């Protein structure tokens, strides 16, 4: 049985089991980490933290000593560690964690090198071009790394590039049509679209067991980002409803379509309840915003605050109840099958 499904079944049965029975069930299902697994997790976490600290340390070292270090010295302080990281990745091999972490360090230092180049020669490039160039240049290394955290870093760069392009640029380029006043979309529309396609791709690679996509948290993170941006779009639309030039259909239709699609996919897969929790939170935020705006328009005062508070409590409890019901329903059907 899938460990994720076993975890859901144990969660739904936790109220019916005694503490001793629950402990035995965890042991038999293999869901309780062993001492060796905890040791491995601790070592990997410390190695990852070391890589992040080393990358941040190189950036701060150059920035703090900017006036004291010459031109060639600044570039050497970034390029030499990057070349050493590539050498370690080559020697250790990308099948080992040390090789993957070394290549991931090289990916991080590439961004520092691009930033150093832009600051030294004042290229005039926008911030989003820095992150986009960083993502494009390091894509071959990310593919070769076959490491979920490295893919997460790359997707973060894509999101930052989209956010800076949407919010702090002149919207010139192939995506400029998204920000047309006729569509009425906000700066969060482009990241939502990108994360939606990214989630589809990550899920497809996860189901095909592609190297580097074994971790389920990567897909969950991308899905949460996509629904978060969709929810933000809806919230901004609700807040700005008084604008006459703001269309009322496209943004909520995108939100509803994404919600229905995610619900249908998760219900069809029947292997995790996390998507339903994300959907519940998104709709709770959207509907709470609608109710709050209605209370403000009605000038209901403290009574409106009480109504909103009661609604949040009832809606959250109902969502939790519904998710638990789905988990129990899947368990019954699997047992009957």
C-alpha positions as CSV (number, residue, x, y, z in Angstrom):
1,X,0.0,0.0,0.0
2,X,1.1,3.5,-0.7
3,X,2.6,5.1,2.5
4,X,0.5,8.2,1.9
5,X,-2.7,6.2,1.8
6,X,-1.6,4.3,4.9
7,X,-1.1,7.6,6.7
8,X,-4.5,8.8,5.7
9,X,-6.1,5.6,7.0
10,X,-4.3,5.8,10.3
11,X,-5.3,9.4,10.6
12,X,-9.0,8.6,10.1
13,X,-8.8,5.7,12.5
14,X,-6.8,7.6,15.2
15,X,-9.9,8.3,17.3
16,X,-11.0,4.7,17.4
17,X,-7.5,3.3,18.4
18,X,-5.9,3.4,21.8
19,X,-2.5,5.0,22.2
20,X,-0.9,1.5,22.4
21,X,-2.8,0.3,19.3
22,X,-1.9,3.5,17.4
23,X,1.8,3.0,18.3
24,X,1.7,-0.6,17.1
25,X,-0.1,0.4,13.9
26,X,2.7,3.0,13.2
27,X,5.3,0.3,13.7
28,X,3.6,-2.2,11.5
29,X,2.9,0.2,8.7
30,X,6.5,1.5,8.6
31,X,5.3,5.2,9.0
32,X,7.3,5.8,12.2
33,X,10.9,6.8,11.4
34,X,13.6,4.5,12.6
35,X,16.7,5.9,14.4
36,X,18.7,5.4,11.2
37,X,16.2,7.4,9.3
38,X,16.3,10.2,11.8
39,X,20.1,10.2,11.7
40,X,20.1,10.3,7.9
41,X,17.5,13.1,7.9
42,X,19.6,15.1,10.4
43,X,22.8,14.7,8.4
44,X,21.1,15.6,5.1
45,X,19.5,18.7,6.7
46,X,22.9,19.8,8.1
47,X,24.5,19.3,4.7
48,X,21.8,21.3,3.0
49,X,22.1,24.1,5.6
50,X,25.8,24.1,5.1
51,X,25.4,24.6,1.3
52,X,22.9,27.4,1.8
53,X,25.2,29.1,4.4
54,X,28.2,28.8,2.1
55,X,26.3,30.4,-0.8
56,X,25.0,33.2,1.4
57,X,28.4,33.7,3.0
58,X,30.1,34.2,-0.4
59,X,27.5,36.8,-1.4
60,X,27.9,38.7,1.9
61,X,31.7,38.4,1.8
62,X,31.9,40.2,-1.5
63,X,29.2,42.8,-0.6
64,X,30.8,43.7,2.7
65,X,34.3,44.0,1.2
66,X,33.2,45.7,-2.0
67,X,35.4,48.8,-1.5
68,X,38.5,46.9,-0.4
69,X,38.5,44.2,-3.2
70,X,39.4,45.0,-6.7
71,X,37.5,44.1,-9.8
72,X,39.2,40.8,-10.5
73,X,39.2,39.9,-6.8
74,X,35.4,40.2,-6.7
75,X,34.8,37.9,-9.6
76,X,37.4,35.5,-8.4
77,X,35.7,35.2,-5.0
78,X,32.5,34.0,-6.8
79,X,33.9,32.1,-9.7
80,X,36.6,30.1,-7.9
81,X,34.1,28.6,-5.4
82,X,31.7,27.9,-8.3
83,X,34.4,26.1,-10.2
84,X,35.3,24.1,-7.1
85,X,31.7,23.1,-6.6
86,X,31.5,21.9,-10.2
87,X,34.7,19.9,-9.7
88,X,33.3,18.3,-6.5
89,X,30.1,17.4,-8.4
90,X,32.2,15.9,-11.2
91,X,34.5,13.9,-8.8
92,X,31.8,12.7,-6.4
93,X,29.2,12.0,-9.1
94,X,25.6,13.0,-9.2
95,X,24.4,9.7,-7.8
96,X,25.7,10.8,-4.4
97,X,24.2,13.4,-2.2
98,X,27.5,15.3,-1.9
99,X,27.6,15.6,-5.7
100,X,24.0,16.9,-5.9
101,X,24.6,19.4,-3.2
102,X,27.8,20.6,-4.9
103,X,26.0,21.2,-8.2
104,X,23.2,22.9,-6.3
105,X,25.8,25.2,-4.8
106,X,27.0,26.0,-8.3
107,X,23.5,26.9,-9.3
108,X,23.2,29.3,-6.4
109,X,26.6,31.0,-7.1
110,X,25.6,31.5,-10.7
111,X,23.0,34.0,-9.5
112,X,25.6,35.7,-7.4
113,X,27.9,35.9,-10.4
114,X,25.1,37.5,-12.6
115,X,24.3,40.0,-9.9
116,X,27.9,40.9,-9.5
117,X,28.2,41.4,-13.3
118,X,25.2,43.6,-13.4
119,X,26.3,45.7,-10.4
120,X,29.9,46.1,-11.7
121,X,29.0,47.1,-15.3
122,X,25.6,48.6,-14.7
123,X,23.9,46.8,-17.5
124,X,20.5,48.4,-16.7
125,X,18.7,45.1,-16.8
126,X,15.5,44.7,-14.9
127,X,15.4,42.6,-11.8
128,X,13.2,40.0,-13.5
129,X,15.8,39.6,-16.2
130,X,18.3,38.6,-13.6
131,X,16.2,35.8,-12.2
132,X,15.1,34.7,-15.7
133,X,18.6,34.6,-16.9
134,X,19.7,32.8,-13.8
135,X,17.0,30.1,-14.4
136,X,17.8,29.7,-18.1
137,X,21.5,29.4,-17.6
138,X,21.3,26.9,-14.8
139,X,18.6,24.7,-16.3
140,X,21.0,22.1,-17.8
141,X,22.7,21.8,-14.3
142,X,19.3,21.4,-12.6
143,X,18.3,18.7,-15.1
144,X,21.6,16.9,-14.6
145,X,21.3,17.2,-10.8
146,X,18.1,15.1,-10.6
147,X,17.5,16.5,-7.1
148,X,14.1,17.7,-5.8
149,X,15.5,20.7,-3.8
150,X,17.4,21.8,-6.8
151,X,14.2,21.8,-8.9
152,X,12.4,23.6,-6.1
153,X,15.1,26.3,-6.2
154,X,14.8,26.6,-10.0
155,X,11.0,26.9,-9.8
156,X,11.5,29.6,-7.1
157,X,13.6,31.5,-9.6
158,X,10.9,31.2,-12.2
159,X,8.3,32.5,-9.8
160,X,10.5,35.4,-8.7
161,X,11.1,36.3,-12.3
162,X,7.3,36.2,-13.0
163,X,6.5,38.3,-10.0
164,X,9.1,41.0,-10.7
165,X,8.0,41.1,-14.4
166,X,4.3,41.4,-13.3
167,X,4.7,44.0,-10.6
168,X,7.8,46.1,-11.4
169,X,8.3,46.2,-15.1
170,X,6.7,47.9,-18.2
171,X,5.1,44.6,-19.3
172,X,6.9,44.5,-22.6
173,X,7.2,41.1,-24.2
174,X,5.3,38.0,-25.1
175,X,3.2,38.1,-21.9
176,X,2.2,41.7,-22.1
177,X,-1.3,40.8,-23.2
178,X,-2.0,39.3,-19.8
179,X,-1.9,42.7,-18.2
180,X,-4.2,44.4,-20.7
181,X,-6.8,46.6,-19.0
182,X,-9.5,44.8,-20.9
183,X,-8.7,41.5,-19.1
184,X,-8.5,43.2,-15.6
185,X,-6.0,40.6,-14.3
186,X,-3.6,41.5,-11.5
187,X,0.1,41.0,-11.2
188,X,-0.5,37.6,-9.7
189,X,-2.1,36.2,-12.9
190,X,1.1,35.2,-14.7
191,X,2.6,33.4,-11.7
192,X,-0.7,31.5,-11.3
193,X,-0.6,30.4,-15.0
194,X,3.1,29.4,-14.7
195,X,2.6,27.4,-11.5
196,X,-0.5,25.7,-12.9
197,X,1.5,24.3,-15.9
198,X,4.4,23.6,-13.6
199,X,2.1,21.5,-11.3
200,X,0.8,19.5,-14.3
201,X,4.4,18.8,-15.4
202,X,5.7,17.9,-11.9
203,X,2.7,15.5,-11.4
204,X,3.3,13.9,-14.8
205,X,7.0,13.4,-13.9
206,X,6.1,12.1,-10.5
207,X,3.7,9.5,-11.8
208,X,6.3,8.4,-14.4
209,X,8.9,8.1,-11.6
210,X,11.4,10.5,-13.3
211,X,14.6,11.0,-11.4
212,X,14.5,14.1,-9.2
213,X,10.8,14.1,-8.8
214,X,10.3,11.3,-6.3
215,X,9.5,13.7,-3.5
216,X,5.8,14.4,-3.2
217,X,6.4,17.7,-1.4
218,X,7.6,19.3,-4.6
219,X,4.2,18.9,-6.3
220,X,2.4,20.0,-3.2
221,X,4.5,23.2,-3.0
222,X,3.8,24.1,-6.6
223,X,0.1,23.3,-6.2
224,X,-0.1,25.5,-3.1
225,X,1.7,28.3,-5.0
226,X,-0.7,28.1,-7.9
227,X,-3.8,28.2,-5.7
228,X,-2.3,30.9,-3.6
229,X,-1.8,33.1,-6.6
230,X,-5.3,32.3,-7.9
231,X,-6.8,33.2,-4.5
232,X,-4.9,36.4,-4.4
233,X,-6.3,37.3,-7.8
234,X,-9.8,36.8,-6.5
235,X,-9.2,38.7,-3.3
236,X,-7.8,41.7,-5.2
237,X,-10.8,41.6,-7.5
238,X,-13.3,41.6,-4.6
239,X,-11.5,44.5,-2.9
240,X,-11.5,46.6,-6.1
241,X,-15.1,45.9,-7.2
242,X,-16.0,49.6,-7.3
243,X,-13.8,50.2,-10.4
244,X,-16.0,50.4,-13.4
245,X,-13.3,49.2,-15.8
246,X,-12.6,46.0,-14.0
247,X,-14.2,42.9,-15.7
248,X,-16.0,40.6,-13.3
249,X,-15.7,37.3,-15.1
250,X,-12.2,36.2,-16.2
251,X,-10.5,36.2,-12.8
252,X,-13.3,34.2,-10.9
253,X,-13.6,31.9,-13.9
254,X,-9.9,31.1,-13.7
255,X,-10.2,30.5,-9.9
256,X,-13.2,28.2,-10.3
257,X,-11.7,26.3,-13.2
258,X,-8.5,25.7,-11.2
259,X,-10.5,24.6,-8.2
260,X,-12.7,22.2,-10.2
261,X,-9.7,20.8,-12.0
262,X,-7.7,20.2,-8.8
263,X,-10.7,18.7,-7.1
264,X,-11.4,16.3,-9.9
265,X,-7.8,15.3,-10.3
266,X,-7.3,14.7,-6.5
267,X,-10.7,12.8,-6.3
268,X,-9.7,10.6,-9.3
269,X,-6.2,9.8,-7.8
270,X,-7.5,9.1,-4.3
271,X,-4.0,9.0,-2.9
272,X,-3.8,12.1,-0.7
273,X,-6.0,14.6,1.0
274,X,-3.7,17.6,0.9
275,X,-5.2,19.1,-2.3
276,X,-8.6,19.3,-0.6
277,X,-7.0,21.1,2.4
278,X,-5.5,23.6,-0.1
279,X,-8.8,24.0,-1.9
280,X,-10.7,24.5,1.4
281,X,-8.3,27.2,2.6
282,X,-8.5,29.0,-0.8
283,X,-12.3,29.1,-0.8
284,X,-12.4,30.0,2.9
285,X,-10.2,33.1,2.2
286,X,-12.2,34.0,-0.9
287,X,-15.6,33.7,0.7
288,X,-14.5,35.4,3.9
289,X,-13.3,38.3,1.7
290,X,-16.7,38.5,0.0
291,X,-18.5,38.4,3.4
292,X,-16.2,41.0,4.9
293,X,-16.8,43.4,2.0
294,X,-20.5,42.9,2.3
295,X,-20.3,43.7,6.0
296,X,-18.3,46.8,5.2
297,X,-20.8,48.0,2.5
298,X,-23.6,47.4,4.9
299,X,-21.8,49.3,7.7
300,X,-22.7,46.6,10.1
301,X,-19.9,47.6,12.6
302,X,-19.0,45.2,15.4
303,X,-21.9,42.9,14.4
304,X,-20.3,42.3,11.1
305,X,-17.0,41.3,12.7
306,X,-18.9,38.8,14.8
307,X,-20.6,37.4,11.7
308,X,-17.3,37.0,9.9
309,X,-15.7,35.3,12.9
310,X,-18.6,32.8,13.2
311,X,-18.5,32.1,9.5
312,X,-14.7,31.3,9.6
313,X,-15.2,28.9,12.5
314,X,-18.2,27.1,10.9
315,X,-16.6,27.0,7.5
316,X,-13.3,25.7,8.7
317,X,-15.0,23.1,10.8
318,X,-17.2,22.0,7.9
319,X,-14.1,21.8,5.6
320,X,-12.2,19.7,8.1
321,X,-15.3,17.4,8.5
322,X,-15.6,17.0,4.8
323,X,-12.0,16.1,4.3
324,X,-12.1,13.6,7.1
325,X,-15.3,12.1,5.5
326,X,-13.4,11.7,2.2
327,X,-10.6,9.9,3.9
328,X,-13.0,7.6,5.6
329,X,-14.9,7.0,2.3
330,X,-11.7,6.1,0.4
331,X,-10.8,3.7,3.2
332,X,-14.2,1.9,3.1
333,X,-14.0,1.6,-0.7
334,X,-10.5,0.2,-0.6
335,X,-11.4,-2.3,2.1
336,X,-14.5,-3.4,0.1
337,X,-12.4,-3.8,-3.1
